[in-house]
Amino acid sequence: MTPLLSAISQTTKNAVPVFENGEAQIIPEFKDSKKWIRHDLWVETEFDTDGDGKLDRMHVAVTRPEQTETEGLKLPIVYISSPYFAGVAQDIPGLFWDVKHELGEAAKERVHPQVTRRGKRPIISNSHIRTWVPRGYIVVHSSSPGTGLSQGSPTVGGDNESLAPKAVIDWLCGRIPGYTSPYGNEEVKAFWSTGKVGMTGTSYNGTIPLAAATTGVDGLEAIIPIAPNTSYYHYYRSNGLVRSPGGYLGEDIDVLYDFIHSGDESKRAYNNATIRDKELKNGMDRITGDYNDFWAGRDYLNDMEPMKAALLMSHGFNDWNVMPEHSYRIYEAAKAKGLACQIYYHQKGHGGPPPMKIMNRWFTRYLHGVENGVENDPRAWIVRENDRSQNPTPYKEYPNPDASDVTLYVSTGNPNKGGLGLEKTENQGIEKLVDDFSISGSELAQAETNNHRLLYVTQTLTKDIHISGTAKVSIKLSSSKEAANLSVWLVSLPWNTEDKTKITDNIITRGWADPQNYKSIRKSEPLKKGKFYQVTFDLMPDDQIIKKGQQIALMIFSSDKEFTLHPDPGTELTIDLDSTTFVLPIVGGIQAFKSAVKEN
C-alpha cells in the first residue's frame, strides 16, 4: 500500500487529514456528526440591493470537526451557495408565461407567487457535509442575496450574485469580518480556516461557483460546477429565439426570480418593483429574443478575465434543461486562459457530479496542496453509452482530438425522407414544410411521411460512427410569414419505441434559431415573404457513438412543442436544398464516414 501522507507528523495524537493515492481519506475522528460544530453568522457585502441604505449581509452556516475548536486544527473549506436552501415558490397555475401566441406578440400577464421561507438556524443546508467533513474539510453554506436570511434581492445573474460569495470567501480568508447577527457589530472570525476554498454545486448552485471565480477573489482555489447555467441568455433564448429550458415551458428569468425570492418579506415589494418589474422586465425582451446588454451582463463568459481558480466541469450530454453548451463554452475559455481544467461528461440528463475519486483528487490537490499529479490526468472524462456514470473513459481532450468536421449535403425525398451524404447534388430545387406546434418532435421523426418536417437520412451504417464536438447546420430558407420558429434535431433511426429506451437511443443532439436573426443575435429583422435567408447555427455539443445498423437523420421543422412558442399552425418554410449543409464532427473524419456509409 502507498505510504500514508499527513499534514503534520504521524507521531502526534491529534486527528489530522490523511491522504492515500492522492485522495483525502475518511478519518474516524472527523466522521462522528454528533461532534461536529455547527454555527451561523452574517457577512457584509459591498452592495445594497434591497434599498434600505445598508450594505447587504449574507447568511452563512459552518459545519466543522470539533478538532478545529479543541486542537487548533485549521482546514480548507468546501463552500456551497444557493438561492434554493430556504424554499421556493409552488408551481401554481399561471406561474409560467403563456406560450400559445404569435411570434413577436406579447403574452398575457402571468401570476406572481410568494415563497414561504423555511429552515431553522443555525442550519442552512445539510448538503455535502457527510461527503467532505469526514475527509478533513470544513463545509460552508450560504443563501444567495434575497433568499433565506440573506439580505438584498435576487437578480438572477446580476453582479451581486458574484460579489456575495466573494464576500464570504473574503471572510474565510480573514480579510473582512463576519457578524453574529444581521445588523449587529459583534464579530466572528474564521480562525479555523486555512484560507483555501473550493466551491461546488449543481444547476444554479453550480452557477454560483463560476460567478465567484469570475471575480478573481484570492483564496478560491478550485471549483467543481455541475450542470451550471453560464449564460441566462443561452438558458432562455437560442440564436435569437425565445426558447424555454426543457421541462419548463414558458419559464423566463423573471419566473425564476419569483421562484427563489424567499428573503425578508418586508423587502419584497421594493425588490419586485426595482428588480423584477424594472430591470428584468425591461431587459429580457420576450418580443424579439435578441441578445442585448442586459443579457450580456448575465453571461459569465464575458466576465472570465480575472478568473484563476482550477476548473473541474461536469455536465450531461442529454441535459435539455441546462444544455451542454453551458459547460463547454466556459471550459474552452478556461483552457484558452491556461487555467488548470478538466471536463467530465456523462450521457444522462440534468445534474450528475463526477466520480468521487475525480472530485477528491481535485480538491486534495488544490485545497490541501498535495502534489498528486492531477494536472497530468486526462483532460476529458466521457461516460460511454452503456457504462455507469462512475466509470468514465479517459480522453486526451474534448472534443476528441481525432475528430474532424465532415460536411454533409441534403437531397430530395420529402415529405417521405430525403438523403444525407457526402455527395453534393446541383439544381435540386426546394422542399417545403408547414408549421404545427401540436405535433411533437418525436412524432415527426417517427413518421414515414409528414409535411410538417423535412427529414434527411444517411444510408444505414455498416460501422459505428463516433461523433465528438459541435455540429453545425446552415439552412437557406424563406418563410410565408415575417416570423417563424426554426428547430433542428439530429436523430438516430429507426426510432427505438421499446419500454426500456435509453436516453441516448433516439435524439443525438438538437438546436433552435430565429431566422430573423440570420445576421446577428443582437439584431432581428422581419422576414420578407418569398425572400431566402441563410441561417447558420450550432447544435448542442455531444460525444456519442452511433451504432452500426442505425441511420443518422437531420430533421428540420418549425415550432418545437417542448421548447418554443406555439404560434397558430400554418406558417410555411421553404428550404433551398442546394444551399443547405450540415457539418458533423466525426472521430476519424471523412474516411470514418465513408467507411461506415456505403453510398450508392
Summary of the structure (lengths in Angstrom):
residues: 600
radius of gyration: 25.8
end to end distance: 59.5
largest distance: 83.4
contacts: 2118
relative contact order: 0.12
helix: 21%
strand: 29%
